Amino acid sequence: MKRVFAIKLEKQIVIAELKSYTYVFLGSLLLSIAYALLIIPHHIVPGGILGLSIVIKELTGFSVGWIALLINIPLLLWGTKVLGAKTGVKTLFSMVLVSFYIDLITSLTAGRVFINDVFMSSVFGGVIIGVAVAVVMNAGATTGGNDILVRILSIKIRLPYNQLILIVDGIVILLGTIVFADFTMAAYSIVAIVAISKTIEYFMKKSVQNKTILVFSDKNLLIQEEILLNRKNTDGILKLIHHDSNEKMILVTKNTKKLDVVKDIIYKIDPKAYITVLESNTLDTG
């Protein structure tokens, strides 16, 4: 029975990885379209590495895609060293796609403005980016180096992930305000960030299908203990269905609304942990 389960599990992991790469591709393409057509032409700086790249482009004249890649690659190498090698594969895939497509679309459109109203561009751009990020997140991946940077900083500085995101985005917007000498740009950038975060939150809440979380870590026992200690946030959400000596643990969520809570617990205990998310209905645990 265990052998049959293991074979079926490995098959489902391969299928899930192929699906996740497809979603990462589609999400990265959608993200690139939003930036190239709605965000960059209006000098909107919605935080993160891409927002910083827009600011640097104004100073240097280099393309946003190339700048983002040049920033992201050292972050990826740093993240691989600090967080583990398994962190980098999907992230690198997304980084390269986003950088390539942003520059390609920008070149094809020659920086043309598709929506003249900056406010509407920031709203629509933020919503589309939010959808793109949600697609990639649901695939168990990340869209770029900002996530790696914040995860590393959370280890070094010991501040909560969400607070560090706000700090990093705030610094990027401040730099954009100084470089572009435009306070309205800061306001539109904040509008875009709010649209992004609300859209991600909406789609993550709409995602009600059960998930299977594969956790590869040498600290699984500590992770289990932390989950038990956080019953207020995790009670009725997780069920341990498999745990072997090869540092592999399988958890099933009964609700995906608190998937981020689970990930925060895992990364708090083991920043080098590798997580793969599957649809629970693809895995028969009986």
C-alpha positions as CSV (number, residue, x, y, z in Angstrom):
1,M,0.0,0.0,0.0
2,K,2.8,2.4,0.9
3,R,4.6,1.7,-2.4
4,V,1.4,2.3,-4.4
5,F,0.8,5.5,-2.5
6,A,4.4,6.6,-3.1
7,I,4.2,5.9,-6.9
8,K,0.9,7.8,-7.2
9,L,2.3,10.6,-5.1
10,E,5.3,11.0,-7.4
11,K,3.1,11.0,-10.5
12,Q,0.8,13.7,-9.0
13,I,3.9,15.8,-8.1
14,V,5.1,15.7,-11.8
15,I,1.6,16.6,-13.1
16,A,1.3,19.4,-10.5
17,E,4.7,20.8,-11.4
18,L,3.8,20.9,-15.1
19,K,0.5,22.7,-14.3
20,S,2.3,25.1,-11.9
21,Y,4.8,26.0,-14.6
22,T,2.0,26.6,-17.1
23,Y,0.3,28.9,-14.5
24,V,3.6,30.7,-13.8
25,F,4.0,31.3,-17.6
26,L,0.5,32.7,-18.0
27,G,0.7,34.8,-14.8
28,S,4.1,36.2,-15.8
29,L,2.8,37.1,-19.3
30,L,-0.2,38.9,-17.8
31,L,1.9,40.7,-15.4
32,S,4.2,41.9,-18.2
33,I,1.3,43.1,-20.2
34,A,0.0,45.2,-17.3
35,Y,3.3,46.8,-16.6
36,A,4.2,47.5,-20.3
37,L,0.9,48.9,-21.3
38,L,-0.5,50.5,-18.2
39,I,2.1,51.1,-15.5
40,I,5.4,52.0,-17.2
41,P,4.0,54.6,-19.7
42,H,2.6,56.7,-16.8
43,H,5.7,56.3,-14.5
44,I,3.6,54.6,-11.9
45,V,5.8,53.0,-9.3
46,P,3.9,50.2,-7.5
47,G,6.7,49.1,-5.2
48,G,8.8,46.0,-5.5
49,I,11.7,45.2,-7.8
50,L,9.8,46.2,-11.0
51,G,8.9,49.5,-9.4
52,L,12.5,50.2,-8.5
53,S,13.4,49.2,-12.1
54,I,11.1,51.9,-13.4
55,V,12.8,54.5,-11.2
56,I,16.3,53.4,-12.4
57,K,15.2,53.4,-16.0
58,E,14.4,57.1,-15.6
59,L,17.9,57.7,-14.3
60,T,19.9,55.5,-16.7
61,G,17.7,55.0,-19.8
62,F,18.2,51.2,-19.7
63,S,15.1,49.0,-20.2
64,V,12.9,48.0,-17.3
65,G,13.2,44.3,-18.1
66,W,17.0,44.3,-18.2
67,I,17.3,46.4,-15.0
68,A,14.8,44.0,-13.2
69,L,16.8,41.0,-14.3
70,L,20.1,42.5,-13.2
71,I,18.6,43.2,-9.8
72,N,16.8,39.9,-9.5
73,I,19.7,37.6,-10.4
74,P,21.9,38.7,-7.4
75,L,18.8,38.4,-5.2
76,L,18.1,35.0,-6.5
77,L,21.7,33.9,-5.9
78,W,21.6,35.4,-2.4
79,G,18.2,33.7,-1.8
80,T,19.6,30.3,-3.0
81,K,22.4,30.7,-0.5
82,V,20.2,31.8,2.4
83,L,17.0,30.0,1.7
84,G,18.2,26.9,-0.2
85,A,18.6,25.9,-3.8
86,K,15.0,24.7,-4.3
87,T,13.9,28.3,-3.9
88,G,15.3,29.4,-7.2
89,V,13.9,27.3,-10.1
90,K,10.4,28.6,-10.6
91,T,11.4,32.1,-9.5
92,L,14.1,32.2,-12.1
93,F,11.6,31.0,-14.7
94,S,9.2,33.8,-13.8
95,M,12.0,36.5,-13.6
96,V,13.2,35.7,-17.1
97,L,9.7,35.6,-18.6
98,V,8.6,38.9,-17.0
99,S,11.8,40.7,-18.0
100,F,11.7,39.4,-21.5
101,Y,8.0,40.1,-22.2
102,I,8.1,43.6,-20.6
103,D,10.9,44.7,-22.9
104,L,9.3,42.9,-25.9
105,I,5.9,44.5,-25.4
106,T,7.4,47.9,-24.7
107,S,9.4,47.7,-27.9
108,L,6.4,46.6,-30.0
109,T,4.2,49.3,-28.7
110,A,7.0,52.0,-28.6
111,G,5.8,53.1,-25.1
112,R,2.4,54.0,-26.4
113,V,-0.1,55.1,-23.8
114,F,-3.3,53.0,-24.0
115,I,-5.3,54.7,-21.3
116,N,-4.8,58.4,-21.0
117,D,-6.3,58.7,-17.5
118,V,-3.5,58.0,-15.1
119,F,-5.9,57.1,-12.3
120,M,-7.7,54.5,-14.4
121,S,-4.4,53.1,-15.6
122,S,-3.3,52.7,-12.0
123,V,-6.5,50.9,-11.1
124,F,-6.8,48.6,-14.1
125,G,-3.0,48.0,-14.0
126,G,-3.2,47.1,-10.4
127,V,-6.2,44.8,-10.8
128,I,-4.5,43.0,-13.7
129,I,-1.2,42.7,-11.8
130,G,-3.2,41.4,-8.8
131,V,-4.8,38.7,-11.0
132,A,-1.4,37.7,-12.4
133,V,0.2,37.5,-9.0
134,A,-2.8,35.4,-7.7
135,V,-2.4,33.0,-10.6
136,V,1.3,32.6,-9.9
137,M,0.7,32.3,-6.1
138,N,-1.9,29.6,-6.6
139,A,0.7,27.7,-8.6
140,G,2.9,27.8,-5.5
141,A,5.4,30.2,-7.0
142,T,6.5,33.8,-6.8
143,T,6.7,36.5,-9.4
144,G,10.2,37.8,-8.6
145,G,13.0,38.9,-6.3
146,N,10.9,41.1,-4.0
147,D,9.5,38.0,-2.2
148,I,13.1,36.6,-1.8
149,L,14.4,40.0,-0.5
150,V,11.6,40.3,2.0
151,R,12.0,36.7,3.2
152,I,15.7,37.2,3.7
153,L,15.1,40.5,5.5
154,S,12.5,38.8,7.8
155,I,15.3,36.5,8.9
156,K,17.9,39.2,9.4
157,I,15.6,41.9,10.9
158,R,13.0,39.7,12.6
159,L,10.0,41.7,11.4
160,P,6.7,40.2,10.1
161,Y,6.6,39.6,6.4
162,N,3.7,41.9,5.7
163,Q,5.4,44.8,7.6
164,L,8.5,44.4,5.6
165,I,6.6,44.4,2.3
166,L,5.1,47.8,3.3
167,I,8.5,49.1,4.2
168,V,10.1,48.0,1.0
169,D,7.3,49.3,-1.2
170,G,7.3,52.6,0.8
171,I,11.0,53.1,0.1
172,V,10.5,52.4,-3.6
173,I,7.6,54.9,-3.9
174,L,9.7,57.5,-2.0
175,L,12.6,57.1,-4.4
176,G,10.1,57.4,-7.3
177,T,8.7,60.6,-5.9
178,I,12.2,62.1,-5.6
179,V,13.4,61.0,-9.1
180,F,10.2,61.9,-11.0
181,A,9.7,65.0,-8.7
182,D,6.0,64.3,-8.8
183,F,3.9,63.8,-5.7
184,T,0.8,62.8,-7.7
185,M,2.8,59.9,-9.0
186,A,3.2,58.7,-5.4
187,A,-0.6,58.9,-5.0
188,Y,-1.2,56.9,-8.2
189,S,1.4,54.3,-7.1
190,I,-0.4,53.8,-3.8
191,V,-3.7,53.4,-5.7
192,A,-2.0,50.7,-7.8
193,I,-0.6,48.9,-4.7
194,V,-4.0,48.9,-3.1
195,A,-5.6,47.6,-6.2
196,I,-3.0,44.9,-6.4
197,S,-3.3,43.8,-2.8
198,K,-7.2,43.9,-2.8
199,T,-7.3,41.8,-6.0
200,I,-4.9,39.2,-4.7
201,E,-6.9,39.1,-1.4
202,Y,-10.2,38.7,-3.4
203,F,-9.0,35.9,-5.6
204,M,-7.3,34.0,-2.7
205,K,-10.5,34.2,-0.7
206,K,-12.5,32.9,-3.7
207,S,-10.1,29.9,-3.9
208,V,-12.1,27.4,-1.8
209,Q,-10.8,24.2,-3.3
210,N,-8.8,22.0,-0.9
211,K,-5.0,22.0,-1.4
212,T,-2.3,19.5,-0.6
213,I,0.9,21.0,0.7
214,L,4.1,19.0,0.2
215,V,6.7,20.3,2.7
216,F,10.3,19.3,2.3
217,S,12.2,20.2,5.4
218,D,14.4,18.7,8.1
219,K,12.4,20.6,10.8
220,N,9.0,19.0,10.1
221,L,8.4,18.1,13.8
222,L,9.0,21.7,14.9
223,I,6.6,22.8,12.1
224,Q,3.9,20.4,13.3
225,E,4.3,21.6,16.9
226,E,4.0,25.3,15.8
227,I,0.8,24.5,13.9
228,L,-0.6,22.8,17.0
229,L,0.4,25.9,19.1
230,N,-1.4,28.2,16.6
231,R,-4.8,26.5,16.9
232,K,-6.5,29.9,16.7
233,N,-5.3,30.3,13.1
234,T,-4.9,26.7,12.0
235,D,-7.6,24.6,13.8
236,G,-9.7,22.8,11.3
237,I,-7.5,23.8,8.4
238,L,-4.7,21.2,8.3
239,K,-4.5,17.5,8.5
240,L,-1.2,15.6,8.5
241,I,-1.6,12.6,6.1
242,H,2.0,11.4,5.5
243,H,5.3,11.9,7.1
244,D,8.4,9.9,6.2
245,S,12.1,9.9,7.1
246,N,13.1,11.6,3.9
247,E,12.2,15.0,5.3
248,K,8.8,15.0,3.4
249,M,5.6,16.0,5.1
250,I,2.1,16.2,3.4
251,L,-0.5,18.4,4.8
252,V,-4.1,18.9,3.5
253,T,-5.9,22.2,3.9
254,K,-9.6,22.2,4.3
255,N,-9.8,25.8,3.3
256,T,-7.3,27.8,1.2
257,K,-8.2,31.2,2.8
258,K,-5.4,30.7,5.4
259,L,-2.8,29.1,3.1
260,D,-0.6,32.1,3.7
261,V,-0.8,31.5,7.4
262,V,0.5,28.0,6.9
263,K,3.3,29.2,4.7
264,D,4.3,31.8,7.2
265,I,4.5,29.2,10.0
266,I,6.6,26.9,7.8
267,Y,9.1,29.6,6.7
268,K,9.3,31.0,10.3
269,I,10.5,27.6,11.4
270,D,12.6,26.7,8.4
271,P,13.4,29.5,5.8
272,K,15.0,26.9,3.6
273,A,11.9,24.7,3.4
274,Y,10.6,23.9,0.0
275,I,6.8,23.9,-0.6
276,T,4.8,22.5,-3.5
277,V,1.0,23.1,-3.6
278,L,-1.3,20.5,-5.3
279,E,-5.1,20.3,-5.7
280,S,-6.3,17.9,-3.0
281,N,-8.8,16.2,-5.2
282,T,-5.9,15.0,-7.4
283,L,-4.5,12.8,-4.6
284,D,-6.4,9.9,-3.1
285,T,-5.0,9.4,0.4
286,G,-7.2,6.4,1.2
